[in-house]
Structures are given as structure tokens and as C-alpha cells.
Amino acid sequence: MKTFKLDQFLKYQGWVESGGEAKVLIRAGEVSVNGIVETRRGKRLAAGDVIQLGERSCVVGEA
């Protein structure tokens, strides 16, 4: 499995168009990892982590 940083994952999923957009959303506290708001864009994700942005959510390693 490819490993991702949080900002890269948002872009990979197509939830944002750029790393800059991801950075803004993450710093604004709009993204959570496993139900906890994450403000570090470089947060390393592991298989099984649940990422949420607004109404969207995804489990790392699934899609």
C-alpha cells in the first residue's frame, strides 16, 4: 500500500485540487482523522485510518 501524508491523501481522493487548498482546509480544522481534528498537513496516514472532510469520509487503503 502506498503511504500518504494527509494533504496528499486529500488531493489523491480528488477532494481538493491542490496542495495549497488542502493546507488551508487542514489548518482551518476542517479535516479529521479517526474522529479527531487534525491540523498537521504532514500527518502520516496508516491503513484503516478514517479521514473526514465535511460530509465525505474514506478509509485509507480502501478507495
Rosetta blueprint (number, residue, H / E / L):
1 M L
2 K L
3 T L
4 F L
5 K E
6 L H
7 D H
8 Q H
9 F H
10 L H
11 K H
12 Y H
13 Q L
14 G L
15 W L
16 V L
17 E L
18 S L
19 G H
20 G H
21 E H
22 A H
23 K H
24 V H
25 L H
26 I H
27 R H
28 A L
29 G L
30 E L
31 V E
32 S E
33 V E
34 N L
35 G L
36 I E
37 V E
38 E L
39 T L
40 R L
41 R L
42 G L
43 K L
44 R E
45 L L
46 A L
47 A L
48 G L
49 D L
50 V E
51 I E
52 Q E
53 L E
54 G L
55 E L
56 R E
57 S E
58 C E
59 V E
60 V L
61 G L
62 E L
63 A L
